[in-house]
Amino acid sequence: MLSSAAIMAVTIGVRQSLGLFVSPLNTSTGLGIVTVSFALAVGQFAWGAAQPIFGLLAERIGSFRVIVLGALMLALGLAVTPLMHSGLGLMVFLGVVAAMGAGAGSFSILIGATAQRLPAEKRAFASGFINAGGSFGQFVFAPFAQALISGIGWIGAMWTLAASALLTIPLGLSFRESKSGAAPRAPGIGIREQAGIAFHDRSYLLLHAGFFTCGFHIAFLVTHLPGEVGLCGLPASVSAVSLAIIGLANIVGSIGAGWLSQTQRMKMILVWMYGSRAAAVWLYLMAPKTPLTFYVFAFVLGLTWLATVPPTAGLVGKLFGTRHLATLFGLTLLTHQIGGFFGAWLGGVAIAATGNYNWMWYADIALAAMAAVLNLPIKEAHPRAVAAAA
């Protein structure tokens, strides 16, 4: 678990800090906020697409080799990005290469590999612990990246993050398998048959629908919160501190979600999380735009930020087992990142068209409320009933 959490700290910490580079990239390249936002939106989708792809690849060649490949891709994408002065270049290296590299060292690989090494009753807590590692990474990397941008410029900051990505290689050594490559495969149905079963299960489809909203919400905020702070006439440090607070609060939220998932219905945890997001955004819109408002808003959002991952991964494992968890959960993450694509891209469209993000905030409230409702019909036995049956 510790190795998984540490790898997540690097990949998520780096990835969730990229919103701080939107303004410098726009100023340096002159490509416009919509183009930069679109490149990051492509990154949201590519990160999600990488999850099932690398999850399936890990079943064949082993998790460690996938982690190494991801580290090299993430480092390469970030290192080359400052040399790009076209929308296509940004899209390829920042939006595809770097994002897919981060995906190879993220949720589906790490949670899937760890779950296979743990008894069923510990998997939800392990997911929360691993997720907390990513949140800690955001807490560390957001102010670190902002300090680098202020101190040595955005190009030096980007190259420093590229070098940091290589730390995941030694951290992944505990995932080394036998000389033959991948871990031994357990008997059972193949991934195609399992995926067919999953996509005919209404509960699995409802998980996808809720996770779409989660991706929209997170990508919009992580990409455009610095822009929202700027619109309010506040310094860039407020956005960096806010992102750090989100990461710090999500450590509590992730571990708490994993702990609660052992004794409570995971679908109800998701219902309350999505509902609280809708309420938090509505209250933010009503509040005066001061640094304190952003910090309180960040803390409240941080409690549920990526804390949706442990109950979502736990539900997938509960419904279908762990043999193909990396791939099946990776597919839910792909849906998450399709939402993320629209959150990052439409935020740029909104600010270019109207000069503010108001319509994005309204859409965020509506989608979060809808996600809370959609999780209610998911069929899930209470943990006490499962324990009694066992």
WOVENTA-V358275 format. One record per backbone hydrogen bond with DSSP energy under -1.0 kcal/mol. CO is the residue of the C=O (numbers start at 1). NH is the residue of the N-H. Records with the same first field share a line. If there is no record, write none. Layout:
BEGIN
CO->NH + NH
END
This chain:
BEGIN
1->5
2->6
3->7
4->8
5->9
6->10
7->11
8->12
10->14
11->15
12->16
14->17
15->18
17->20
18->21
19->22
21->25
22->26
23->27
24->28
25->29
26->30
32->36
33->37
34->38
35->39
36->40
37->41
38->42
39->43
40->44
41->45
42->46
43->47
44->48
45->49
46->50
49->53
50->54
51->55
52->56
53->57
54->58
55->59
57->61
58->62
62->66
63->67
64->68
65->69
66->70
67->71
68->72
69->73
70->74
71->75
72->76
73->77
74->78
75->79
76->80
77->81
80->83
81->84
86->90
87->91
88->92
89->93
90->94 + 95
92->97
93->98
96->100
97->101
98->102
99->103
100->104
102->105
103->106
106->110
107->111
108->112
109->113
110->114
111->115
112->116
114->117
115->118
119->122
120->123
122->126
123->127
124->128
125->129
126->130
127->131
128->132
129->133
130->134
131->135
132->136
133->137
134->138
135->139
136->140
137->141
138->142
140->144
141->145
142->146
143->147
144->148
145->149
146->150
147->151
148->152
153->157
154->158
155->159
156->160
157->161
158->162
159->163
160->164
161->165
163->166
164->167
165->168
166->169
167->171
168->172
170->173
172->175
173->176
178->181
190->194
191->195
192->196
193->197
194->198
195->199
197->200
198->201
201->205
202->206
203->207
204->208
205->209
206->210
207->211
208->212
209->213
210->214
211->215
212->216
213->217
214->218
215->219
216->220
217->221
218->222
219->223
220->224
221->225
224->228
225->229
226->230
227->231
228->232
229->234
230->233
235->238
236->240
237->241
238->242
239->243
240->244
241->245
242->246
243->247
244->248
245->249
246->250
249->253
250->254
251->255
252->256
253->257
254->258
255->259
256->260
257->261
259->262
260->263 + 264
265->269
266->270
267->271
268->272
269->273
270->274
271->275
272->276
273->277
274->278
275->279
276->280
277->281
278->282
279->283
280->284
281->285
282->286
283->287
288->290
290->294
291->295
292->296
293->297
294->298
295->299
296->300
297->301
298->302
299->303
301->304 + 305
306->309
308->312
309->313
310->314
311->315
312->316
313->317
314->318
315->319
316->320
317->321
322->325
324->328
325->329
326->330
327->331
328->332
329->333
330->334
331->335
332->336
333->337
334->338
335->339
336->340
337->341
338->342
339->343
340->344
341->345
342->346
344->348
345->349
346->350
347->351
348->352
349->353
350->354
351->355
357->361
358->362
359->363
360->364
361->365
362->366
363->367
364->368
365->369
366->370
367->371
368->372
369->373
370->374
371->375
373->376
375->378
382->386
383->387
384->388
385->389
386->390
END
